[in-house]
Amino acid sequence: MRPTHLLARAALAACGLVTLALPTPAPAAPGPTFDGADADRARIAVRLRPVVEGIEQPTDIQPVPGQPGTLVVLSKTGAAWWLSAGGEKGRWFTVDPPTRSEQGLLGVAFPADFARSGRFVVHYTVRGDRGNRTRVEAWAVAPGAALAKTKPRAERVILEVDQPYRNHNAGQLAFGPDGMLYVGLGDGGAANDPRGHGQNRGTLLGAMLRLDVSQSTDARPYAVPPDNPFAGPRAVDGVRPEIWAWGLRNPWRYAFAPDGRLVVADVGQNRYEEVTLVGAGENHGWAAREAGHCFPSGERCTGGPYVDPIWQYPRGEGISITGGPIYTGPGAALKNRYIFGDFGSGRMWALTLPPAGAKKALQPESAVAALGRWPMQISTFGAGHDGTLYVADFGRGIIYRVAVTEE
């Protein structure tokens, strides 16, 4: 089995809301290396400047709606931090998750009306009687209050899902332009999808879920949107109506493009990492396929039809993909490109998405540009209110600003 995506070296975070002045900034990251396939690719020159240090094992970076310049950064070990444009950080809230392998505090999402409602959603691992579980939980804070001056509280559990193994928990949450909550879950772990979750629509594992968390029903603390592909009159016996798409292995970070398309980075098994556009009712192949190739290698793919990825790279370029945003910040060279990197190799790339409405298929080599190989473990990206790009180094606990050198 290849190395897991997020290696666990965690210690539990202390409780309390603490405001700390930033330490002396770390030096800028050393310049990038362009080697392997990147040596022959188009390049976009960027520089990395440290924004904050001391975020142990960062897993998510999100802007706070209605509070320009304020970001929330999560630590796998259980702490959520706020970062201010004025150069401060503070511990906002803390949970106590198991943290072995890929478990921990993994995702946070703010709806568009956060400034008015004060409500947001958190994804973390909890201990269960028969093993650990994924928990998606609603939290609340005083509406309109600066994060530095208030402490949030957990309100209700929205969803819990048993995790048979300690890896492939995925972890991100995102509110789509439709206001629905998208929850990406991995196949439940181990290698080779031993329990067949990827192609089993009777489980929530190995799937992208779409939930309406603004409502609840007698049966669930959320509502299933009636236009989900397997809801209402389109319901299929044995298929969970929460499923938006399936056949995913471990969707480690995804983003909505300005045109509403959902771009997902799905971690591979032995040979390939992939970027895929995920739409309603689609089967993305795992574990009959790894990226665009039959799995195991050399065998005939069965089932389908499967949706092809728009990009894939082999193990020689990296071992675990980390998805980012579609870039909307300063610097024309990166504008409207999808940013992604690799946790194991430290490489970063920028991909031009195919036109809306085009067939989902592998894009030509000319669609991707190299941003270089950097000495870091890329665990997550983030985009500020103005589109500024951030990247996190999991190993050293540093959040960097990524700037196009033409700025």
N, C-alpha and C positions, 0 to 999 in steps of 0.2 A: 504493500500500500504506500502510495506516495505521501509526502508530508501534508498535514492538514493545513487548511487555509490560515487559521489563526492559532498559533502555538500558545498553549496556556502556561504562563509563568506568574499567575495573578496573586495578589494579596488583597484582602477586602479593604475597601475605602472606609475612612472614618466618617461619622455622621456630622451634620451641622452645616450651616450656611456661613462660609468663611470668605472674606474678601482679601485678596493678596495683591500687592503690587508686583508687577512682572520683574523677574530677575534680569540681570544683565543679558541682553539678547545673545543667543548663540551666533556664531559666525554663519554666513551664508553657506549653503550646501556646496561642496566642491562641484566643479563643472561636470557636465555629463560626458559619458563615453558613447560613441556611436560605433557599435561593432555588430558582428553577425549579420542578419538580414538588414538591420538598420543602416549598415554602412553604405548600402546601395539605394536607400530610400530617400525621398524628399525629406528635408529637415525644416523644422520651425524652431528658431532659437528662443529659448526661455531662460529665465533665471529664477532661483528660489531664494526667498528671503524669510527668515524665521519670524513668526508672529507671536508664538507662545511656546513655552517649554513646560515640562512637568505634568503632562496629561498622560497618565500611565495607560499604555495600550489603547490608543484611541480607536473608536469603531464607527463614529458618525459625526458629521459636521452639518448643522442646519441653521439657516437664518431665521430670526424671530420676526414674524409678520407684525408690522406696526412699530417696530423698534429698530430703525435703521442703524447699521453698524454693530448690532448685537448678534452674536452667534451662540448656539449651544453645541458643545462638544461632549460626546459620551466616552467614557472609559469602560473597557470590557470588564474591569473589576467591580463596577457598580456605581461609580460617581458620574453625575451630570454636572458640567461646568458651563457658566456663562462667560463669554469673552466680550469685552467692550472695545469700541473704537478708540477710547482714550487710554488703552494700555493696561487694563486691569482684567483679572479673572477671579471668579468666585465659585465655590461649590454651591450648586443650586439645589440638588436633591441627591439622595443616595438610596440604592436598593442593595439587597444582599443576595446576589445570584450565585449558584455554583458556577465555577469558571474553568473547569477542566476542558481541555481541547478547545472547541469553538463555542462553548457556552458563555453566557455573561449578559451584560447590558449591551444590546446590539442595535437598537433603532429608536428614533423619535420622529414624530411627524406633527406639524402644526397645520390645522385647516386654515383656509383663507380668512375666516372670521375670528381668528384667535384674539385679535386686539379687542373685539367686542365681547366674545364669549369666555375667554380665558381657558378654554378647554384644548387639550392636546392628547396624544396617544403615545404610549411607550411599549417597546418590545424587549422582553428579557426572559431569562431562564429561571424557573422555579423548581424546587425539589418536590417530588411526588412520592406517593406510597410505593409505586411500582416502577420508579425511575423518574427522570427529570422531564419537565414539560416546557414547551413554549407558552409564554403568556403575552397576550396583547391586552393592554390595560388603559382605561381612560383616566386621565389626571386633570386637575383644574388648579388655577391660580387666580388671584384677584384680577378681574379684567382691567387691562390698561396699565397695570403696575409694572414698573421697571423690574427686571428679573433680579437685580442686585438688592431690591428692597422687599422681596416677598418670597415665601417658601411654598411650593405647590404641595398638593395632597392627592393621593390615589383615591379615585371615586368608585370605580367598578371594573370588574374583569369583563372584558368583551369576549375573549376567546382563549381557550387553553387546548393545546394539542400535545399528546404524548410523543416524546422523542425516544425512539428505541436505542439510539446510540448518541455519543457526545459530539459528533460532528455533523456537518451539513444541516445546521439549523437555519441557514440563511439569516435573516434578521432585519432587513430594511422594512420600513413602512413609508408610504407616500400617498398623499391625497392627490387624486387626479384632477384635471380641469373640470371634470363632471361632479366634483365634490365627494366622490366615493373614495373609500380607503382601500388601497391595494396592498396586499400582504403577500410577500414572496416567501415560500417555504421550500426548503431543500427536501431531498428524498428520505431524510431520517438517519442517514449515516451509514457507516462502515464503507466497504468498497464494493463496487459492482451492483449496487442496489439489491442486496440479498433478499429483501422482502417484497420486491416488485412494486414499490410505491409509484415510481415514475409513470407507469402506464395503467395505474389503478385509479380510476376516477371515483371510487368509493371511499378514498381517503383524501384528506386535505394536504398531505405531504406530497412533495414533488410538483407543486402547482402554484400558480398565481391566483390569489383569491381577490374578490371584489365585494366589499361590504358597505352597507349604509349604516354608519355608526351614529347618525343623528336620530335614529329611531330604534325601537326595540319591539319585540313581539312576545306573546305568551311563551313561545318555544325557545327564544334566543334573546340574548342581550344586544342584538343588532338585527337589522332587517336585510334580507337578500334583495338586491335591486331586481325589479321585475324584468328588466331587459338583459339580465345575465343570460349566457347562452344555454344554460340548463335549468332555468327557472320558469315558473308559470306554465304556459301552454307548451313550452319546449322542454319540460322536465323529462328526464330519462330515468327509468327504474335503476336504482343502485348507484346513481351519479349524484355527487354532492352539488347542490345548486349554488354554493358559494364559489365554485371554480369558474375562473375567467379563462384560463389556459392551463395546460398540463404538459408533462414530459420534460420537466426541468430538473436538473441535478442539484445545484446549489446557487440560486440567483443572488450573487453577492454584489449588490448595488444595482439600482436601475433608476432611470430618469425619464421624465416626460419632455419630449421635444416641444418647441413653441407651437407646432401644428397639432399637438395632442398625441402623437405616436409614443408608445412605451418602448424604451430601449433598455434591454436587459443584458448584463454580463453574467454568463452562466459558467461556473467553474467545471472544468473537465475532469476526467478520470486518469487516464494513462498517457494520452497522446495529444489532445487538442483542447484549447480554450476557445470560447465563442462569444460573439456579440450577436444578439438576435432581436428582431422587432416582434413584440408579442401582442397579438390581437385576440379578439373574442373567439372562443371555441377552437383554438388552435392546439395541435399536438406537436410539441417541439422535440420529440424523439427519444429522450432518455427513458429507459436504458436499452432500447433497440439501436440507438445511434449515440455516438459521442461527437458533438458538433455535426458536421455534415457527412460523417463516416459511420459505416455499420459497426456495431459493437456486439461482441468482441471483434477486433480487427480481423478481416478476412472472411467473416461469416456473412451470410445473406441477411439483409434487413427484412424483418417480417412486420406485418401490421401497417400502420400508416393510414392515410397519407401524412407525411411529416413536413413541417415548415423548415426551410433551409435557413441557416444563419446568414447574416450579411458580412461577417468577418470571422476568421478563425486563425489561430496561430499554433504552431507545433511546440512540443515540449522544449525544444532547443531555445526558444525565445522567452520561456517563462513556465511557471508551474501552477499559477493560481491567479486568475484574472480578477481585477477590481474595477468595477464600473464607476463612471463619473457623470458629470452633467453635460448638456449641450452648452457650449461656451457662448455667452452673450456679453462678456466684459470688454474692456478696452483692448485694442490690438487686433487689427484686421486679419492678420495671418491665421488666427484661431477661430475667427467669428463663424458661428453656426456649425462648428465641428463637434462631434461627440468625443469626449475625453475619456480615456481609460488607461489602466496601467497593470502591472503584475506584481503581486506581493513577493514572489520569490526572486525575481531578477531585477526589480527596481526600474524596469523600463516603463516609459510613458509614450502614448501615441495619441494622435488626433485623426478621427475618421470622418470623412464626408458621407453623410447619410444618402441613400438613394432617394430619388424624388418621391414625394407622396403619391401613392397609387401605383407605383412601380411594383413589379413582381419581386417578392422577397427571395433574394439569391445572393451568393457570394459576390462582393464587389471587387473590381479590378485592383491590382496592386497600387495603382496610381491614386486610389481613394484614401490611402492612409499616409500620414506623415509622421516621422519619428521625432519625439521630443527628448530622446536620449535615455541612457541608462544611468540611474542615480544610486548612490550608496544608501539605500533605505528600503524598508519593508512597507510598501504602499498598501495601507489597510482601508483607506477611504478618501474620497474627494468631497469637496463642498463648494457651493457657489454663494457669494454674498448677495446682498440686496441689489448691488450695482453690477452683478455678474462676475465680480472678482473671483478667481479660481484659487481654491485652497487644496492642499494635499497633506495627508498625515503620515508620519513615520511611526509605525507601530512599535518598533524596537526601542527607539530613543525618546518617544513621547513628545515629539515636536510637530507643531502645525506650521506649515510653510505657505506663504503666498506665492503663487506662480504668476510671473509677469512676462509678457511678450517683450522681447528686448527692443522692439521698435517703439515702445511707449516712451 
